[in-house]
């Protein structure tokens, strides 16, 4: 995935490429596999825990690099360091994948749109109105 992302221009396009890499998970009502394993990592053998932690760290570093390159290109604007942004973006994205499982199944799309808007405009993400679904 990193090689494909690095072919995209730094900034909004590369960030969107990263975020959209999880669209199949969202469409199928799945979570990110690495984060799904992290949620129960205390149940895993120590060797597997280390492997899962390394995968999660590698993804965080990839996202951090994407955000730092976007900040350097002035396409992504945020007052926070890329490492802190990566944590926030990752938490929002992975949380949205989980929330995407419940109706109206639009949390992922909304989170992607809010993240891109927030980082490309340099403003706080919009607070979307929650849709109420009648049972």
N, C-alpha and C positions, 0 to 999 in steps of 0.2 A: 504494500500500500504506500509506503514512504516514497518509493521511486516514482510512482504515478503522481502523487501529490506534488513532488518537487518539480515535475514538468509543468505544473500550473503556475501562472504568475503569482508572486508573493502578494498577500493581501486578501481581499475579499474572495477572489476565486479559489485560492488554496484553502481558505477556511471553509468555504461552502463545500469544496470537495471532501474535506475531512468529515464535516457534519453529515453530508449525504451518503457517506460510506456506511451509515447505519440505517439507511432507508429500508433495506430488505428486512432487517430485524423489526423495524416499526410495522411494516406491512404484514408481517407474520405474527405480530403480537409477542415478539421475543425481546429479551434483554441482551445486552452485550455479553458474550460468553465469559470474558475475563472478569467482568464485574459480578456476574452471576456466581462464579467460583469464589470471588472475594467475599461474598456475603456469608458463605459457610466455610471459609478457609480454616477456621479453628478446628474443623472436623477432619481436615486433610492430613495426610502424613507430612512430616516436616519437609521432606524433599519436594513434595508437590506444592506445599505452601510457598517455598522459596521460588519455585518456577512461576507460580501465579503472581507473586509479588513482583518478580522481574518483568513479567509481561505488562503488568499494570504500570510499572515505572517507565518501561519503554514507551508505552502509549502516552504517558504524561509528558515525557521528553519530546516526543514527536509533536504533540499539540503545543507545547511550549515553544518549540522551534518555529512552528507555523505562525504563532502569535507574535513572536519576536521579529520574524521577517516581515510580517504585516505592519508592525509598528515602525520598523526601519524604513519601509516603503511609504510610510505616512498614510496608508490606506486603512489601517486599523488604529483607532484612537482610543486610548484608555490611559488613565493616570497610574494604573497599577503595573508592577513588573510582570513580565510574561509568565513567570512561574505561578504567581498568584492568580492571574487570569486563567491559566490552564486548569487550575483546580476548580475555579468557579464554572468555567465552560463545561468541563467534564462532569461535574456534579449536576449541572442543569440538564445536560444532554442525557446522561444515564438515568436521572430521575424521570425525565420526560419519557424515556422508553418504557419505564415501569408504569407510569401513569397512562401511557398510550393504550394500555390493556383494557381500560375502562371506557365506557361510552362518554363522549362521542368519538373517541379514538383519534383525537387530533392534537394531543399534547406534544408529540414529537414535531409535527409540522410547525406548531406554534412556537415551540422552543427554538427551533432552527431559525425561524424568521426573527424572533426577538433577539437572539444572540448576534445575528448578522447586523440587524438594525443598530443594536447597542454599540457594537464595536466599530462599525463603519461610520456611524454618525457621532460617536463620542458622547452619547447621551445615555442615561439609564434605560434599561429595557422597559418597554411599555408594559403596563399592567393590564393583561387581557381580562375582559369580563368573562366570568365563568358561565358556561352554558349549563342550564339546568335541564336534565333529562327526566321526563315523566316516566314512572314505572309502568 
